[in-house]
């Protein structure tokens, strides 16, 4: 499953049309898929009955002048059939900017002229009727769709504001109107969907932090483009891949596998440089994350005041105090990969240790996972050197840490997270995990959007566990970076299903990692 920009989706449409598939065929295939998903969703709604009084429920379809509006008109035609009528639905259409309709849009209008549909102009009278919508009704947004860049104003803005407070089921076709397809920016105001039906593939907006309150549940629907055409067109354009709760089968070949003759030396030697007085918890959580991911050896380096208290709780970790700067090279030389950052603090000793590890890693070409306070140290180190971090190194900033590395504001990072991701790759020269509601990943020449996880992860310690998973998986898998983020998010969803979002405690997350792992292997 891929995640496309507006230009990539428009290009794929144009490519399919150039191969001989008419636009109206693509439109028809899309709405057939949409109608099936919508019927399933309506059946799940509270109080649904398969047979109801005719006209007792309303479906209001808002149609703009372009092909997204054409999709809405075509869907309205399908919603006039006997199944929907028997369930009590009456179809109504509000055609917006009809005078600017595309040729496909006009054709769809012509097909509807003899069907029992109520047409509404966009007037204050419509607003009064919208006020009467109930939870048994449906509103479908097909106003602007992919490629919108202009701000929503006037009566359309008023219409969206009114509908966003309606109890009706709100459904958007492809992209909720009022959202920038690539950045997720709210263009003045936007339609807040409960369900978004994305044509062909997901779009960048569906994984944009600032759009999460507007896209609702996102489901992909087929528009009938043959897979060979998709493969041929994708070769011309770099597409992001989706890590979804519905599965990420492309990761399966990269899952760590132990041969019958495996031994602890063959499963990786990882080291963690973590913790400081008052931050023992961050160290503990990162160690536990690393242990859950299954490397052969876990070496722990922490502040000397923490060694005696942590050692009895971590019998699988070979734990000792931080090395002197002169001993950093021998420490790293014995490892395959090292993590530094969780709970380190930003004191002078910690900064000196981080800078020493950065230099030693460059000398030895040992990859690092750089997280938390080590990202602050990295920003200072980059200002003093022209050395490149070793291949395979991963940084894991949240938006604020990303902003500090890029020399911009957090708001600028969040305004275009995909651009920020690629800017970090260019600036730091390594793999990047840009954390967020939908974490973005750039690793080994590929990029990903992670749709797993939930707001229950918004608590201290979640990132420490992820950092531990990352360092433990890196010696075992070529796709360790997306795999760690995906597994972490899937486990959070598993815990939330059992205990609710408020119950996603970090210790529960750790406990359930092993329980979720087998499901990754069969999805």
ChimeraX attribute file (.defattr): number of C-alpha atoms within 10 A of each C-alpha:
attribute: neighborCount
match mode: 1-to-1
recipient: residues
	/A:1	18
	/A:2	16
	/A:3	22
	/A:4	25
	/A:5	22
	/A:6	18
	/A:7	13
	/A:8	18
	/A:9	19
	/A:10	13
	/A:11	15
	/A:12	20
	/A:13	18
	/A:14	14
	/A:15	17
	/A:16	19
	/A:17	16
	/A:18	11
	/A:19	9
	/A:20	8
	/A:21	15
	/A:22	13
	/A:23	15
	/A:24	18
	/A:25	13
	/A:26	20
	/A:27	22
	/A:28	18
	/A:29	17
	/A:30	23
	/A:31	26
	/A:32	16
	/A:33	18
	/A:34	25
	/A:35	17
	/A:36	11
	/A:37	15
	/A:38	16
	/A:39	13
	/A:40	11
	/A:41	12
	/A:42	17
	/A:43	13
	/A:44	11
	/A:45	12
	/A:46	9
	/A:47	9
	/A:48	12
	/A:49	13
	/A:50	11
	/A:51	12
	/A:52	15
	/A:53	11
	/A:54	14
	/A:55	14
	/A:56	13
	/A:57	21
	/A:58	19
	/A:59	23
	/A:60	25
	/A:61	26
	/A:62	24
	/A:63	27
	/A:64	27
	/A:65	22
	/A:66	23
	/A:67	25
	/A:68	24
	/A:69	30
	/A:70	28
	/A:71	29
	/A:72	27
	/A:73	29
	/A:74	23
	/A:75	24
	/A:76	26
	/A:77	19
	/A:78	17
	/A:79	20
	/A:80	19
	/A:81	12
	/A:82	11
	/A:83	14
	/A:84	20
	/A:85	20
	/A:86	16
	/A:87	20
	/A:88	20
	/A:89	25
	/A:90	21
	/A:91	23
	/A:92	19
	/A:93	20
	/A:94	20
	/A:95	23
	/A:96	21
	/A:97	14
	/A:98	17
	/A:99	9
	/A:100	12
	/A:101	20
	/A:102	16
	/A:103	13
	/A:104	19
	/A:105	24
	/A:106	19
	/A:107	15
	/A:108	23
	/A:109	18
	/A:110	11
	/A:111	12
	/A:112	15
	/A:113	9
	/A:114	7
	/A:115	12
	/A:116	12
	/A:117	16
	/A:118	11
	/A:119	13
	/A:120	16
	/A:121	13
	/A:122	16
	/A:123	12
	/A:124	12
	/A:125	10
	/A:126	13
	/A:127	15
	/A:128	11
	/A:129	9
	/A:130	17
	/A:131	13
	/A:132	11
	/A:133	20
	/A:134	14
	/A:135	14
	/A:136	19
	/A:137	21
	/A:138	23
	/A:139	23
	/A:140	25
	/A:141	28
	/A:142	29
	/A:143	30
	/A:144	26
	/A:145	25
	/A:146	25
	/A:147	16
	/A:148	18
	/A:149	15
	/A:150	12
	/A:151	15
	/A:152	20
	/A:153	13
	/A:154	8
	/A:155	13
	/A:156	19
	/A:157	19
	/A:158	14
	/A:159	21
	/A:160	19
	/A:161	15
	/A:162	15
	/A:163	21
	/A:164	16
	/A:165	10
	/A:166	19
	/A:167	16
	/A:168	22
	/A:169	21
	/A:170	23
	/A:171	26
	/A:172	28
	/A:173	28
	/A:174	29
	/A:175	34
	/A:176	34
	/A:177	31
	/A:178	28
	/A:179	32
	/A:180	25
	/A:181	27
	/A:182	24
	/A:183	23
	/A:184	27
	/A:185	21
	/A:186	21
	/A:187	17
	/A:188	12
	/A:189	19
	/A:190	24
	/A:191	28
	/A:192	26
	/A:193	27
	/A:194	17
	/A:195	22
	/A:196	27
	/A:197	28
	/A:198	24
	/A:199	25
	/A:200	23
	/A:201	21
	/A:202	26
	/A:203	27
	/A:204	24
	/A:205	27
	/A:206	30
	/A:207	27
	/A:208	28
	/A:209	19
	/A:210	20
	/A:211	22
	/A:212	17
	/A:213	13
	/A:214	25
	/A:215	28
	/A:216	18
	/A:217	14
	/A:218	19
	/A:219	16
	/A:220	18
	/A:221	24
	/A:222	18
	/A:223	21
	/A:224	17
	/A:225	18
	/A:226	10
	/A:227	9
	/A:228	9
	/A:229	13
	/A:230	14
	/A:231	10
	/A:232	11
	/A:233	16
	/A:234	15
	/A:235	9
	/A:236	9
	/A:237	12
	/A:238	14
	/A:239	17
	/A:240	22
	/A:241	22
	/A:242	26
	/A:243	29
	/A:244	17
	/A:245	15
	/A:246	12
	/A:247	19
	/A:248	20
	/A:249	15
	/A:250	13
	/A:251	19
	/A:252	15
	/A:253	12
	/A:254	15
	/A:255	18
	/A:256	19
	/A:257	11
	/A:258	11
	/A:259	8
	/A:260	6
	/A:261	6
	/A:262	11
	/A:263	11
	/A:264	11
	/A:265	10
	/A:266	15
	/A:267	20
	/A:268	22
	/A:269	20
	/A:270	27
	/A:271	29
	/A:272	29
	/A:273	28
	/A:274	30
	/A:275	29
	/A:276	22
	/A:277	14
	/A:278	12
	/A:279	16
	/A:280	21
	/A:281	19
	/A:282	24
	/A:283	29
	/A:284	23
	/A:285	23
	/A:286	32
	/A:287	30
	/A:288	21
	/A:289	25
	/A:290	28
	/A:291	22
	/A:292	20
	/A:293	21
	/A:294	17
	/A:295	23
	/A:296	19
	/A:297	22
	/A:298	22
	/A:299	19
	/A:300	26
	/A:301	22
	/A:302	23
	/A:303	20
	/A:304	15
	/A:305	14
	/A:306	20
	/A:307	18
	/A:308	12
	/A:309	11
	/A:310	19
	/A:311	16
	/A:312	11
	/A:313	10
	/A:314	15
	/A:315	9
	/A:316	16
	/A:317	21
	/A:318	13
	/A:319	21
	/A:320	17
	/A:321	15
	/A:322	21
	/A:323	17
	/A:324	10
	/A:325	15
	/A:326	9
	/A:327	12
	/A:328	19
	/A:329	18
	/A:330	12
	/A:331	17
	/A:332	21
	/A:333	15
	/A:334	13
	/A:335	18
	/A:336	20
	/A:337	25
	/A:338	28
	/A:339	28
	/A:340	29
	/A:341	27
	/A:342	32
	/A:343	26
	/A:344	28
	/A:345	21
	/A:346	17
	/A:347	11
	/A:348	10
	/A:349	11
	/A:350	22
	/A:351	20
	/A:352	15
	/A:353	21
	/A:354	27
	/A:355	18
	/A:356	19
	/A:357	22
	/A:358	27
	/A:359	19
	/A:360	20
	/A:361	22
	/A:362	17
	/A:363	14
	/A:364	13
	/A:365	20
	/A:366	22
	/A:367	25
	/A:368	29
	/A:369	24
	/A:370	26
	/A:371	29
	/A:372	23
	/A:373	22
	/A:374	28
	/A:375	23
	/A:376	21
	/A:377	24
	/A:378	19
	/A:379	17
	/A:380	14
	/A:381	19
	/A:382	17
	/A:383	8
	/A:384	8
	/A:385	9
	/A:386	8
	/A:387	12
	/A:388	14
	/A:389	21
	/A:390	18
	/A:391	15
	/A:392	19
	/A:393	24
	/A:394	29
	/A:395	25
	/A:396	23
	/A:397	24
	/A:398	18
	/A:399	20
	/A:400	16
	/A:401	22
	/A:402	28
	/A:403	19
	/A:404	16
	/A:405	20
	/A:406	18
	/A:407	10
	/A:408	13
	/A:409	15
	/A:410	16
	/A:411	12
	/A:412	14
	/A:413	23
	/A:414	22
	/A:415	18
	/A:416	19
	/A:417	27
	/A:418	24
	/A:419	14
	/A:420	21
	/A:421	22
	/A:422	17
	/A:423	16
	/A:424	22
	/A:425	17
	/A:426	11
	/A:427	12
	/A:428	19
	/A:429	18
	/A:430	21
	/A:431	26
	/A:432	26
	/A:433	26
	/A:434	24
	/A:435	21
	/A:436	19
	/A:437	18
	/A:438	22
	/A:439	25
	/A:440	28
	/A:441	26
	/A:442	23
	/A:443	20
	/A:444	14
	/A:445	7
	/A:446	14
	/A:447	22
	/A:448	22
	/A:449	27
	/A:450	24
	/A:451	21
	/A:452	23
	/A:453	26
	/A:454	17
	/A:455	14
	/A:456	18
	/A:457	23
	/A:458	15
	/A:459	11
	/A:460	11
	/A:461	21
	/A:462	23
	/A:463	25
	/A:464	27
	/A:465	26
	/A:466	24
	/A:467	31
	/A:468	31
	/A:469	29
	/A:470	27
	/A:471	37
	/A:472	35
	/A:473	27
	/A:474	28
	/A:475	21
	/A:476	21
	/A:477	16
	/A:478	18
	/A:479	20
	/A:480	22
	/A:481	26
	/A:482	27
	/A:483	23
	/A:484	22
	/A:485	25
	/A:486	27
	/A:487	22
	/A:488	27
	/A:489	26
	/A:490	28
	/A:491	25
	/A:492	29
	/A:493	24
	/A:494	18
	/A:495	26
	/A:496	22
	/A:497	12
	/A:498	10
	/A:499	13
	/A:500	12
	/A:501	18
	/A:502	12
	/A:503	16
	/A:504	25
	/A:505	21
	/A:506	21
	/A:507	13
	/A:508	15
	/A:509	24
	/A:510	20
	/A:511	15
	/A:512	18
	/A:513	22
	/A:514	14
	/A:515	11
	/A:516	18
	/A:517	17
	/A:518	10
	/A:519	12
	/A:520	17
	/A:521	15
	/A:522	10
	/A:523	13
